[in-house]
Amino acid sequence: MTTPPRRVRVLFDETAIARRNEELAAEISAVGTENLLVVAVLKGSFMFAADLLRALHRSGLSPQVEFVHLSSYRTGTVSTGQVEILRDVQSEVRGRDVLLVDDILESGRTLVFAKDLLMARGAKRVMTTVLLEKPGKRAVTIDADFVGFACPDAFVVGYGMDAAHAYRQLPFVGVVDFDSSEPDLFGGT
């Protein structure tokens, strides 16, 4: 099914995101890391992780990079509450500092699941960074160590995040404006 184009209102533009990535890299670099492994949570964090990795390089770090593909959303816009591993980390994490990179911290289930998984595999320390945080939406107890932006309670897209597999390519974070006379094809209310 092809999703019709919708108007997307810019929430965080390219310039603000680029500036915040540099600031986050400086914050991460300042804590001191040993044998750092960056683990990006796919699919939503891929753009954030790539830009953050380049910023980490500019700040003097040389982390290794891995990916884990987790899902609790499927094709909808509301978490199912169950986290599923679609692709697992291949690298050894035992005894390493790990930086877990995710796009958005909302319910917290995915981030808690990934952090617990890496700690159970023997990581020395698992730090978390998210591009966006919705503070009022937690279903579990977790705070990210590094946060790009506080986000309003809106369904966001762009910069790697999607709505039914659309909008990932946008270079900014935005909110899809729905026309109330049309059905919501993304599963929201």
Secondary structure, 3 states (H helix, E strand, C coil): CCCCCCCEEEEECHHHHHHHHHHHHHHHHHHCCCCCEEEEEECCCHHHHHHHHHHHHHCCCCCEEEEEEEECCCCCCCCCCCCEEEECCCCCCCCCEEEEEEEEECCCHHHHHHHHHHHHCCCCEEEEEEEEECHHHCCCCCCCCEEEEECCCCCEEECCECECCECCCCCCEEEECCCCCCCCCCCCC
